[in-house]
Amino acid sequence: MPTPSHPDLTRQIKARLLALPPRAFELFAGDLLEFMGLRNVSVTRYSGDGGIDAVGSLETSTALISIPTGVQVKRYRANVQRADIDRFIGALSGQYPQGIFITTAGYTRQATLKAVAGIPRVATVDGDQVITLMLRHRLGIAELAGAASELDEDYFGQFEAQAVARPGRTYERPEAYRAGAEAEVGRAAPLEDDLISLRALSHALRVDTSALRRWIEKRQLRPDQSGPTVRGYFFRRDRIEVIRAELLGRARPANSDAWRQEFLDFARSRNLSKSYKPVLLKALLKVVNRDGEADIDALTEAFRDFYLARRREGLPVEFGPPDPTDTIALSDAQLRQLIIRHPLERFLIKGFLEYLPEEGVVRFAPQLWGELRFWEMLGIEQSADEQLDYYYNRPR
């Protein structure tokens, strides 16, 4: 994974993570596992300097293979040493065939070599990779006017407020594991302490956070804990599938065919408040390469070109601001942010597309791109035209 861009923001995020109280960091780290793609997560014993222990499963895109995995998250300022990896491997041995070690710092060369060569094998994630993941999912990032971004204090504050409201089970011990025969993985956390935020629940369900807030306001969705900020809703992790069944009435797609069909249904939907979604689809199909990837700047240009063509033909552009053809009021950088915040966000939440800001690339999810047929791509473009015809001609 590349080193994250935005060096000033990167430094601010790292400093903010290090400044979180231990319990607040544990809540953040529990959320992070959801965005890493780990499934069936269960937090066990919190220990060490703000670290957490957790278990889960790594799954293939078809969900045919599931690998039980033990996880260690460590908030370190100095690099992880080989002894840390030795202790972790000792805890995994005989119980988990795979481990993931996550740190806010880095790894010594000896630690990295041991992680690769050890049995069980350990995947290492360093602080730069953690921040890259946060930038990708815009965790702790507040978007300003134009292309600028800054630290989102509300995001970090929700964990701090929850830590004060419910201190939880933080154990400040110097080591998370004991090596050899005494190694242990930890006890399961009480269900009421294994919490995820509204943002993580949104990612797990693949539903926009605004929709979840509406369900909360209508009392259709009940948080298990709430804080003083608008983002301060927390839910028991074990409720995710229950909430999915109650509110969505469907299970998470179990294989590539199911992902493909759900994408096609979403792409054809006429649930439009703006013209952005079908325009994004048309622009994406115009610039995507054979690997299912599109340069974000080329995508932005193709997106604007659609509206400029309508303007030249004397057709309606959009109902209400902003006007995508106004290059003075809406620069390329501002239009790019509009695309990311609105139509692209819907595809990202549902897991159909991925945005890699450090590479400037939008790409189809691998399990989806490999399943889409050529004739289905043509059908998506035709459906986008039909949606736009419906949008511009429906009564207002």
N, C-alpha and C positions, 0 to 999 in steps of 0.2 A: 504494500500500500504506500503511495507516495507521501512525502512529507507535506503537511497541510500548508496551503497558501495563507495569505492574510497574516503575516508574522505578528503584527501588533495585537490583533484579536486573539491569535493563538496563545501569546504570552498572557493575555488577560484571562483567558479561559483556564489555563493551567494554574495561574495564581488563585483564581476563584475556587477551583476544586481543592487546592491545598488548604484554603482558608475555611472550608466547610467544617462544622463540628463533626465528630466521628459518626454519630447516628444519621445526620443529614447526608453525609457522604455515602453511608450504607444504603440509604433510600435511593440516592442517585444511581449507585452501582447496580442495585436491583433492577432499576429501569433499563440501564444500559444493556443488560443481557437480552432484553426483548428486542432491542434494535440490532443486536449482533446476529439475530436469527436463531438463537437457541430455543428449542421447544421443550414443553413439559418441565419448565423450570420450577425448582423448589429450593428456597433459601434455607440453609441449615444454620450453622452457628457463626455469628459475627465474632471476629477476633482480630487481635493485632491492632496496628495503627490505622483504624478506619477501614479495615479490609472486610470482605464477606466471604463466606463459603457458600457454594450453591451447587446443585446438581441439575442436569438437564439432558437433552438428547440432541445430537447433531443428525439432521436428516438430509437425505438426498432430495433433489427436486421432485422426484416421483413418490417420495415418502415410502419407498420400498425397503430402504435401509435406514435404521435408526441406531446410532451409536451412543450408549450411555456415557456421559461426560461429567467429570468433576471440574469445578471452576474455583479459582482463587483470584480475588481482586485485592491489590495492595496499593495503598496510597503512600508511595515512597518519594523522597526527594533525591536520594542517591540510587544508583543502578542496582538492580536485583543481582544478588550474588549466586554462585553455584550452590551454596549451602541451602538457599531458599528453594531452588529447584529440586535438590536432593530430598528435602523434607516433603515437598509436594508429591514427588514420585512415590515416596514411602507411604503417603496417605492414600494415593490412588491404587497402589498395588493390591491385586486380589479383589478389587471392587469395581474399578472403572478402567476400561481399555484406552481411554483418551482423556487428556486434561487440557485446560486452557488457563494460562496464567496471564493476568492483566495487571499492568502497573501504570501509574502516572509518570514514571521515570523511564529508564531504559534497562538494558541487560549488559552485564560484562560478557566478554567473549566466551569465557568458560561456562557461564550460565546458559548461553545460547547453544553451545555445542552439546552440553548435557541434555538440554531440552529435546534436541533433535535425535540424539543417540540413545536416550534413556528408554526404558520400558517400564510402564506405559510411556508413549510419546506425549510430549507437551507442546502445544501451540502457544507461542508467545506473542502478546499484544503490548506494544509500548505506548508511552504517553502521546506521542505524535499520532499514532494510529487511533487512539481514543478520540483525540480532538478532530481528526479527519472524519471519523464517524459522526461526531456531533455536528460538524459543519454540513455534512451530507444530509443529515436529518433536521438541521437547523434547531438543535437542542441548545438552549442557552444563548441563542442569537436573536437579537431584535433588529428587524429591518427598518431602516430609515428611508426618507424620501430619496429617490434615485437608486443608486447601486450600493450606497453605504450601509454598513451594518455595525452594530455595537453589542456589548454584553447585555443580555436580558436578565436584569436583577430579579424580576418576578419569577423566572424559571428556577433560579437557585434558592430564592426566598421561600418557595413552597416547601422545599425539603427542610429548610431550617425551621419554619413554622411548625411543620409536622413533628419534627424532632423534639421541639419544646412541648407540644401538645401531648405527645405519646413518646416518652424517652426510649422505650423498646429495650433491646437486649444487648447493648454494646458492652463488650468485655475488652478492656484494655490490657492485653497480654502481649509480651514481646514476640511470641512466635505463634503461628497459626497451627503448626503441625509438629508432631514428634516423629522422627524417622524410625525405620525398622519395624520390629514387631509391635511397637507401641503406637504406630501410626493410626490416626483416626480421621474420619471425614466429617464428623459432626452430627449433631442431633437435629431432627427436623424442627424448624421454627414453628411456634404457634401460628395458626392460620391468621389470626388477627394482627400479627406483626409482619407477615409476608405481604407487603403492600406494593402496588404499582400506581403511578400517577395517571391522571386523565389522558395525558399525552401518550403514555405507553399503552394504555387501554385502547386508544384510538388506533395505534399502530397494530396491535394484536387483532383487533376486530376489522381493520381496514375500513374504518368509518371516520369521516371528518370530525374534528373535535367540536365544531359548532353544532353538528347534529347531536352529539352526546350531551352538550350543554342544554340544548332544547329539551331533550328527554329528561334531563335532571330537573329543569324548570317545570315540566309537566308532571313530575313525580313518576315518570315511567322507568327511571333509572335511579337507584339509590346508592349514593357513595357510602363506603364504610367509615371513612374519616373525611373531614373537611377542615379547611383552614381559613384564614382571614382574607386570602387573595382569591381572585376569580379563577386562578388555575389550581387552587389548593384542594382538589378533590383526589382522594385516594381510594383504591379498591383492593379487596383481597384477591390475590393472584388466583386462588382456586375457583373464583367466580367467573373467570373469563369465558369458559365454554357455556356456562349457564346463561350469562348475559347474551352471548351470541345467539343461543337458541331462543331466548325470550324476545329479544328485540329484532333480530334479523331473520329468524326462522330458517336458518340454513347453517350447515357445517362449513368449516374451512375447506377449500378445495383440496382434495386428497391426492390428485395426480395431475400430470400435465394436460390431459384432455379436459379435466374440469377447469383448470386455469384458463385454457384457451376459450372454452365456451363462456365462462364468466366475463372474460375480456370482450368477446364479440357482443354479448348482450349489453354490456356497459357502453361500448363504442356506438351501438345502434340506438341507444336510449335518446328520447326526445325531451328529457327533463332538463330544460335550458332556461337559465335566467339571463344569460348573455350568449353571444355567438361564439365565445372563445373555444369551447371544447371541440366542435367539429372543425374549426379553423386550425386548431393545433394538430388535429389528426391529419388534415390535408397537408399542412406544412411538414409534419414529421415524415409522412410517406414520400414527400418530394425530396427530402434531403438525407433520409436514412441510408446507410451503406449496407453491404452484404452481411456484415456482422451484427446488424441490428442497432447500430450506433449513429448518432447525429450530433454534429457540432452545435453547441447552444447558440452561437452567433449566427450560423447559417439558418438555424431553426427560427430565430428571431427575425431575420431578414425575410424569410419565406412567409412568416406570420404577418408581417407588416405589408408585404407585397399583395397579399389577398385583399386587404382593405383599400390599398392604393388603387388596385384595379377596379374595385367597385366605385371608388370616388371618380375615376376617369370616365366611367360609364354612366355617371349620374345616378347611381343606385344608393340606397341608404347604407351607411357604414356601420353604425352602432347606435342603439337607442340609449342615450345618456352618456355622460363622461365616464372614462377618458376617451378621446378620439385617437384610435391607433394610427391615423394618417398624419396627425399633427406632430411633426418631428421636432418642433421647437418646445412645445409643452411636454412632449413625451420623447425624450432622447432614446437612443438604442439601449443604453444601460437601464433606463427606467422601464422601457417596454420589456426588456428581459426579466426584470424583477416582477413585473405584472404577470408575465407568463408563468413564472415559477410559483408565485403566490396563489394563482387562481386555477387556470385549467390544468397545469402540470401537477399541482398539488393533489388534485383528485386522483390522478393516475398513480402518483407516488404512494398515496395512502393505501390504495387497493393493491399495491405490489405489482402492477402491470409494467410500470416504467421505473427506472432508476436514474437519479441525477448525481453526477460526479463533479461537484463544483471545482475541485482541485485540478481536474482534467478538462473542464468545460465541455462535458459530454452528457447527453441524454441517451439512454439505451433501453431497449426492451429487456424485461427480465429474462434471463437465459432459459428458464423452463417454459416460457411463453414463446419466445422467438423461434425456438427449434420446432415448435408444433404448428405454427401458422402456415397455411398453404397460400400459394400465389393467388388463387382465385378468391380466397378470403380477404386478402389485402385489397384486391380490386373492389370487392363488395363493401369493405369499410369506407373506401373513398366515395363510392356511389351513395352509401348511407349518409356520409357527412354532407354531401350535396343536398340530399333530401331533407336532412335536418335543418340546413341553412335556409332552404326554400320555405320550410314550415315556419322557421323562426321569423324571417323577414316579412312573411305574409299573414301571420296570425293576427287576429283582431287585438287592438290595444285600447 
